[in-house]
Amino acid sequence: MSAAANEPTSEPVLPLEGAEVVALPSAGGVVGGLVGAMARPGALARETVHLGREVVSILRGTDRLAPSAQDKRFTDPAWRENPAYRRLGQAYLAWGSSLARLVDRYEAEGADWRDVERARFALGALTSGMAPTNTLLGNPAALRRAIDTGGRSIVRGMGHLVEDLRHNRGMPAQTDRSAFAVGRNLAVTRGAVVYRDDVIELLQYRPTTERVRQRPLVIVPPPIGRFYFLDLARGRSFVEYAVGQGLQVFMISWRNPARKQAGWNLDTYAERIRRAIGVAREVTGSPDVNTLGFCAGGILMTTVLNHLAAIADRSVHSAAYAVTLLDFDGPAPMAAFSGRRPLGASRRVSRTRGVIPARSMESAFSWMRPDDLVFHSLVHQWLMGEDPPASDLLAWHADGTNLPTALHDQFRQIFRDNTLVRPGAVTVLGSPVDLGEITLPTFVLGAAADHLTPWTGCYRITQLLSGPGTFVLSSDGHLQSLINPPGNPKASYWTGGPPGPDPQDWRTAAEWHAGSWWECWAPWTIERSRAEVPAPAELGSAVHPPLEPAPGSYVLDRQPA
């Protein structure tokens, strides 16, 4: 990834992958969770006394409290060597730790896990926002930069602040998007659009091997965010890798909905997946396909698999899932958005505009990782006067799509009432959803450091579906587990035997491997992709001729809400 030195070291956040978007945060709703954690006189009194003692110790210079070595905010030597800054940093850390202990006690006393997650969300935003490093005088590195540049860094920072107030809704820019363009240095794997309707374009990618597998792969990306996180750049593109393995790859590219598409719902999206499967079968001459659903694309894919099972349609041979949740009855940070107030607020927004706007979602979910996605940029752009880094990954993160009202309402209900795991509670394409009726072989990926879709929740797919399941656990977080090409020295994954009811039992017995899970997924898929045949000389078919080169037109649509 090309990036300036000040790019966050942790991964950007997908806009609520896994549940897609079920709600926008309401300040009253999430802060209410923190207030609930603190509004217990006994615990608050004990923690106040403890904090007071720590502060006295800090002022005396005897407290040993120090920031974590992984906390990049306090790497400047002044936080260790300057007595005033050392005490300021220690006091801040003591205060944050005190609040965190209140939330931990709240959880230990049996609070509902949704209330605990809302409290943690509010705590993260509050403590990140109150860090002394977010101010010029409280940030020795920024202050030194101002002195060394004769104040020019402050002038440049003010310019960035004004620019962000005018063009970025007051949020610090995460990246210089002008350095990237889709089709120029993003989404550059060669292919063509072989099908288009009012909702999707279907891309077929050009083979790079002389022989290919007969059975094609249809990839279902999430309907929020452009598909090209799977085709960022040469050497880091999942699509490029899959094509290089001799697979015939088809990718759905979702259209960006506006107000007049407010009625698009689960049926709308599921029907287009069904059509994409049909086109891939016709173009390749294969009677069936393999599918791969990423994040909320896996939710949509599941409804199609259920429908095909209900009508005894065998056009899908196997299905793979990547960081997808189907069961929402378990602790997950997205619970911060599940209370009545945030759900009601998001519904009012979507009803008024016809969609949940992409920029609103980008801003809201940046607050799930405020240190990395808000205040890191604030410090470097506004306080130090640095230009935003050039990062393809962050450029993609800022290139969102809207979510139509009807689909938003259905996702909201699935998340709030956990309806996917209740047979018959949801009906898609005329078929009541019953996950147990899906008997295909499945490959399920979870990510050990995933902050959005906990790996134990992803693991549940192997228990909810009835077919033979394979589970693989990546060592990375939500997004980095997906953009994870072979050769990454930090990458690793675990494999194990047939997944049983307890995910922790599976992990205890699992085997660790260095490398990328792509190298595990590819053999699994190739084994289920039939024999090799000569690669087609041309893309498309007489029925579905190429309409334009990949990446197509829909990925370029910047339709406002």
N, C-alpha and C positions, 0 to 999 in steps of 0.2 A: 504494500500500500504506500502510495506517495503521500507524505505528510511532513509538515513542518515540525520542528522540535517541540513545539508547545501543544501538539495534539494530545488529547487524553490517552492515557495508557490503557484504560479499560474500554470495553466495547460500547458503541452506541446502542441505544435501545430501539428495538423494533416497536412500532406503535401498537402496543398491546397485542402482539402475536399470541396466538393460543386461544384467546376469546375474541380476537379482533378488537372491536371497540364496543363496549357495552354501556359506557357512560363517560361523561366528562366529570372531573372532580368538582365538588362543591366545597368551598372553604368551610362553610358551616358544618358539612357532613364529616369531613376528615378531621378538622380541628376538634369536633365534638368527641371523636374517638380518643384523642389525647386528653381532653378535659376529663373524660370518664376514667381514664387511667390514673389521673392525678387527684380526682375528687374523692379520695378516701382518706379521711383525717389522720388515721393512725399511721398509714404508710407514708403520707406526706410529711408528717411531723418527724418521723424517724429519719427520713431522707434529708430533711432540712437540717437536722442536727448533724448528721454525717457530713453534709456538704459544708456546713459552717466550720467543722473541725478541719476539713481538708483545706479550706481557704486560709484559715489561721496558719496551718502548717506551710502553705505556699508562701504566704507573706513573710514568714520567718526564714524562708529559704531552705527549709529542711524537707520539703515534700519531694519524693522521688518520681512523681508522675511525669511521663514523657510521651510524646506522640508516637504512634506506630511508625516503623520504618517504611511501611507502605503508604503512609499519608503524605502525599506530595505537597500538601499545603505548607508543611512545616520543615522543609528541607534546607531552608536558608540557615547558615551558621548562627545568625543572630538569635534564633529561637533556643539555642543551647548556650551561647556565650554572653549574650546581653542580659543582665539581671532583670530589666524591666520587661523585655519581650518574653523571657523565659517564664516569668510569673504570669504574664498575660495569657500565654499559651496554656500553662498548667491550669489556670482558673477556668478557661474556656473548656478544656477537656474534662475537668472535674464536674462542671455544670452539665455538660452533655451526658457524661456517664451517669450522673444522678438521675436525669430524666429517663435514660434508658433502663435503669434499674426499676424505676416505677412501672414502666411498661412491662418489664419481665415479671414483676410481682403480680401485676394485673392479669397476665396470662396464667401464672402459676396458681392463682386463686380461682381459676375456672371460667374466666371471661370467654365469651364467644370468640372464635378465632377471627371472625370478620371484624369485630370491634378491635381486636388486637392489631390486625393488619392496618386498619384505618389509623390507629394510634401511631403505629410505626411510620406510616407514610407522613403523617403530620410532623412527627418528631424529626424525621430526616430533613424535611423542608425547613423546619424551624432552626435546627442546629446548624445546618449548612448555611442558611441565610445569616445567622448571627456570628459566623466565624470572623475573627478579627482580620484575617487575610483579605476579606472583601472590601476593606477600606484602605485608603492610601497610607494613612499614618499607622495603621495596624499591620501593614505588609512591608517588612523591611526590604524585600527584594524590589518591590515597586518604588519605594521611597528612594532607594539607592539608584534605580534607573532614572528617576526624575532628576536627581542631583547630577549624575554622570552626563545626562543629555542636556543639561541646562534648562530643563522644563519642557523640552520638545516632546518627550514621551507623554506628558500630560495633555499637551495640545493635540497630539495625534489621538490620544484616548478619547478626548472630548469629541473629536470628529467622528470616531467610531460610534460613540454613544448617540450623537445626533442622527447619524445614518441609521442606526438600529431603531431609534424612536420613530423615524420617518417610514422605514421600509420593512422592519422586522417586528413590529408590534411591541417594541420595547424590550425584546429579548436579545441578549448578545448573540451575534452570528457565530455559528459553530464552525463554519468553513467558508472558503471562497469558492462558491459554486461556479463562477465564471471560468475556472480552470478546467471544467469538465463539460462534456456534451454527449448526450445519448447518440450512439451511432458513430461518434468520432473517437472517443477514448473510453466510453462506457457501452456495454451491450454490443460488442463488436464481433461475436461469433457469427459466422456466415450462415445465412438461411433465408427463408422467404415466408411471407404470409400466404397460407394456402386456403384460409377460410376467414370470412369476416361477416358478422351480423351486427346488430345494434348494441350488443353487450361485450363481445369478445372479438379478438383476432387470434387465430391459431397459427403459431410459427412452426415451421419444420426446419430443422437445422441440417446443413449440408454434411454428409459423411466425410470423415477424414481418414478412413481406413478402406482398403480395397474390398473387404467383405464386412457385412453387417449382420446382426441378428434379425431373424424374421419378425419376431414379436416386438412391436414398438413400445416406447415409454411415453406416457402422457403425464406431464408435470402440471400440478395444480398449485399455483402460488396463492398467497392470501389476497383478498380483494381490497386490502388497504396497503399502500406502498407498491411501487412499481416492481414488476417481475425481475428486473435486472440486478437485484442483489444476488441472484444466481448466475449472473454473467457480467461481473464487474469489470474485470480486466484479464488480459491473457496471463495465464499462469495461476490465476486465482478464481477462475470461472468453473462452477460446477457443471454448466452446460458443456463447456469445452472438454472437461474431463470425461463426462458421460459419452460424448460423441467419440472421443479418443478410445473408449473401451469397445467400440464397435456397436454401440446401441443406436437405434433410430429414435431420435428425440424430438418430441413435439411439446411446445410450451404454450399455455394459455396466457394471453395478455388482456387483462380486464380494462374495459373502458372506464374513464373517470366520470362518475355520474354527477349531474347537476340537478337543479330543482325539479325539472320536468321528468326526471327519472326517480322521483321519490318513492314510487311504488315498486321498484325492484326489490324482490324478496328472495327467500330461500329457493322457491320454485324457479325464479328467474335464473339464478346462478347455477342451480343443480341441472337445469335443462341445458345450459351451455356446456357444462362438463360432459353431459351425455352426448351432445352434438360433437364435441371435440373428440371423444372416443370413437364415434362413428366415422368422422373424417379421417382420423389416423388409421383406422381399419381399412377404409376404402383406398387410401393413398398407398398403403404398404401391401395390401392384399392379404393381411393377416386376419383370421377370424376373431382374434381377441387382442388385448393390450395389457401391459403392466401400468400401474399408476403410482404416482408419488405425490403426496400432499404435504405442503409445508405450512406449519402453524395453523392459522384459521382456514387455510386452503384444505387442510386435513378434515376439518369439520364439514365443509361443503362436500368434499369427496366422499365422506362417510354416508351422507344422506343419499348420494347417488348409488353407492354400493348396496345400501339397504333396499332402494327401489329396484335395482337389478335383481337382487335376491328374491324380492317379493314376486316378480313377474317371471322368474326362472330364466333370466337373460344371462348368458355366460360370456359376455363380451369383455369382461375384465378377469384376467387370470390371477393376478396378485396385486397387493397394495402395500405401499410403504408409507410410513408416517415420520415426519421430522418435527420435533418439539411441539407436539399437538396435545391439547387437553380435550377429552370428551366428558370426563367426570369432574364437576366443579365443586364437589363436596369435600374439600380439603384445603388446608392452609395455602394461600398464594397471595402475593402482594397485590394482585388485581382486586382483591376484596376491598381495598381502599375506595373503590368506585362503586360498590354494590349496595350502599345504604339507600334508604328512601330519598334522601335529599339529593345526593348526586345523580341517582337514576332519574328522579323527577326533573332535575335541571337539564340533563342531557336530552330528555324527551321533549322538553319545551323548545330547546334549541333546534332539534331535528324537525319538529313539527312546524316551526316558524320558517325555517330555511329550506326544508325538503331534504336536507342532508346534514350530517355532522361534518363541518368543514375540515379539510386536511390540516390546515395550519393550526386550528384549535387543538386537534389531537396531537400534533407534533409538540406543541407547547406544553400541553397537559402532561404528557407522558415523559417529557424531559425531566419533569419534577420527580419521577420515580428514581432517577439517578442525578440529583441536583449538583453534587460535587463535580461530576464529570461533564454533564450536559448543560449546566447553567453557569455555575460560579467559576469553573475553570476558564470558560470563555470570557466571562466578565473580568476576571483578574488580568488575563493576558491582553485582551483587546481594549478594555476601558481604562484599567489602571496603568498597564505597562506600555500601551500604545502600539502593540504589535498588530500586524495584519492577521486576519483569520488564516488558519492553515489550509493548504490545498489537500483535501482528503476525498477520494472517490467514495469511500464508505459513508462519510458524513454528508456528502453531496446527495447520495441516494436517500439518506435518512431525512433530508430536508425536502425531498421530492415526493410528497405524499399524494394520496387521492382521497376524495370524499367518500362518505358512507351513506347510502340512501336510507331514508327514514324507515321504510318497511323492513329492510334487513336489520337495521339497528334495533328496532323494536323486538325482532325475533331473537337476535343475539342476546339482548338484554334479558328476555324471558328465559332463554336457555341457561344463562349464567345465574340469574336470581333463583330460579326454581329447579335447576339441574334436570331439565326435562329430557335431555338426550338419553339418560340412563333409565328413564321410566318408560317401558314399552307402551307405545301408542300415544304418548303425551305430545308428540310432534308428528305432523304429517307433511311429507314432501313428495311432490310429483304424484300425489294421490295414494302414496304408500305410508302407512303408519310406521314410524321408526322403531325398530326393535334390533338393537345392536347384536343380540345373540343369534340373529338369523344370518349374519355375515360370516361365511365359512371359508373365505379365501385365505391363502397363506399371507402372513403379514410380517413386515420388517418394521420395527418401532425404535426410533431414536429418542433418547433423553439426553440432557446435558447436566452434568454434575453441578455446575456453578450457575445454573439458570435462575434468574431472579423473577422471571415472568411465568414460566410454565415448569414448576418443579418436576424433577425427573421422576419422582415417585408417582406423580399424577400422570405423566406420560406413560409410565409403566402399566398403569391401569388398563390401557387399551388392550394389552395382551390378555386380560381377564374378562373384558367386556365383550370382545369378539370371540367367535367360536372356532375359527380356523387355527391351524398351527402357527404359532407366533415365534418370532426371533426378536430378542431385545438387545440393543447395543447402547452403551452409556459413553458419551463423549466427556472429556475432562473440561471442556470449555463452557462459556456462558451461552446465553440464548442465541445471539447473532454469530459469535465467533465459532460456535459449533457448526454452523451452516457454511460459512465462508472459511473453509478449513482444508486447503489443498494439501496433497502429499508433499512431504519435504519440510513441513513446518516443524522445527525442532522442539517446540513447546507442546505439540499436539500429542494426545494419547487417548485411548479408549479401552473399555472393558467389554468382553464377551463372556457368555456363560451358557449353561444348558437351558432346556425348556423352562420358560418363566413360570414359577409357581405363584401362589397367592401372596406371598410376602416379598416385597421388593428388596428389603434389607437382607433376607436370606439369599436371594439371587446375587446381590452384590458381594456378600461375604465369600461366596464360592466362585465368583467371576475371575477371569484371567485378564491381567493388564497387558496392553500392547502399546508400544510406541508408534506414533503415526496418526493418520487421519481415518475417521470412520468411513470416508469415501472408499477406502481400500477394502473395507469389509462389506459395504453395501454393493459395490460393483459385482463381485463374484456371486453374491446372493441373487442379484437381478439377472445377470448373464445366465445363470443356471435355469432361470425361469423365462428365458427369452427365445427358446427354440434354437434351431440349427442356424448356421451361417449361410448367407446367400450373397451373391455379388452386390456391391453397393449400387444403388440407383444412379444413373448418369445425370438425371434431371430431378428436380424437386417437384412435388405435387403430382397431379394426374390429369387426365382429360376432363374428369368431372370437377376436380379442384385444382385448377392451374394456379401457378404463382401469381399473386396480385401485386406485390411489391417486395423489395428486399427487407430482410429483418434489419432492425427491430420493429418495423411497422409504424403505423401512425398513432395508434391509441396510446402508446407509451410516451408520446410527445405532447399529448393533450394536456394543456394547463387550464382546463375549464374551471373557473372559479365557482364557489358555492353560491 
